[in-house]
Amino acid sequence: MNADRSGLLDRHLAFVEALRGAGLSVSLAEDLDAVAALSALHWTDRATVRDAFAATMVKKQSQRTTFDALFDVYFPAMVGEGAAGEGDGEEQPAQVRDNATALADFRDRLAEQLEAGEIDEAELRRMAAEMVGTFGAMPGRGPGLSSWSAYTALQRVAPQELVDRLVAGLMSESVGEEEATRRANRRIGSFTQMVEDDARRRIAEEKGPDHVAEVAIRPSIDKLAFMAARRTDLDEMRKEIFPLARRLATRLAKEQHSRHARTAPLDFRRTVRASIATGGVPITTHHRPKRPHRSDLVVLCDVSGSVANFASFTLLFVFALREVFQSMRAFTFIDHVHEVTPHFRPGADPVDVLADLSASASHAALWGRTNYGRAFTKFDELHADALTPKTTLLILGDARSNYSDLHEETLRRLAGSVRRSFWLNPEHTRNWGTGDSAAPTYADIVPMIECRNLAQLSEFVHDLAW
């Protein structure tokens, strides 16, 4: 029994470290709270254990997907082939070989389950385990490679092809085509997630949960790299932009107030007058109003190719913080410069703003190839009046300029005309200077900072606001 408890404690500690590695800031106090909560629960009820962990360690809903994925890796619902479900003890049929007959039979059974009026999630999970075990096995692979693949299983079964069948079935029940398609895609998507979960479970048994946590679990949304985000991730990021900006703005306001209280000049007359109420002892000091310093902000961002998502979300985030700055102007470029400031109108819907930015990207290109040197030259020719000695210049992009003339002297002149300048690069620092990257050259002129996710963006803007 003591050995079992020791094993559970080790698994708990490894789980907490994996959560931290994925971007969830679990404190020691929260770790202890989780242990205290679990000590009052029965470990035989997996759902209750999951909820207890989540209640003590998950701070916001956007982290729940990452939490659930890691929980399933460290505390799996099934072991081995998973045929017996969550310990129901029923005898299951022997494993079926992967062949055309088995594939056709499985597709029919899967379609029947997905078409059912009441979805049996437990049965679908058993089918997901069967699908990975039968159609996702990859025995005999080389060292370091897993024997299981959700991708292979999904390619073999091709559940997306079942969508038409599901849509037809739902429409026969007087459901409109649009709604039927939405329901079918939702059911297929949910089952696909179950298949991916089971593949991770098997790989965790084969290579250990720490390996899966490191290479297969997507980090929380604020730690997810902009350039690795999928469509669903982008939607979630968009929802996080404004709440994140509001939290940061509130924090900045408190810090500025605290700093003002420490540095503003003493108002001697008001302090003495107030001390009368305390017998002449100046318990409360009063300070003269000090006008807060707020700089102008000019943002110049690359909207080409893979960095377009990074540029759009960074612009939207800075826009959400516009009250922190005296004024803000934004420009996009590929090889030509286009001002997009009018898109950031007060009260604008973030979805509309991103759509407008995407549409305006065509104005930022004449030749269709990223050319930083030409963009800097055009900005200097057309918009140099936007820069003043009290301006902060912020450049967004990966500094990949297709081996074109970099026009370093133009960037040096732009940077020299402002109060300060920064460059946010969405690529990892190890990639700077590789291929057509001019990052090292430009970094000698403008301080370049790695900014691959929302967390790094938030930290930078906090420093920028001072």
Secondary structure by P-SEA (a helix, b strand, c coil): caaaaaaaaaaaaaaaaaaaaacccccaaaaaaaaaaaaacccccaaaaaaaaaacccccccaaaaaaaaaaaacccccccccccccccccccccccccaaaaaaaaaaaaaaaacccccaaaaaaaaaaaaaccccccccccccccccaaaaaaaaccccaaaaaaaaaaaacccaaaaaaaaaaaaaaaaaaaaaaaaaaaaaaccaaaaacccccccccccccccccaaaaaaaaaaaaaaaaaaaaaaaaaaaaaaaaccccaaaaaaaaaccccccccbbbbccccbbbbbbbbbbbccccaaaaaaaaaaaaaaacccccbbbbbbbccbbbbccccccccccaaaaaaaaaaacccccccccccaaaaaaaaaacccccccccbbbbbbccccccccccaaaaaaaaaaaccbbbbbbccccccccccccaaaaaaaccbbbbbccaaaaaaaaaaaac
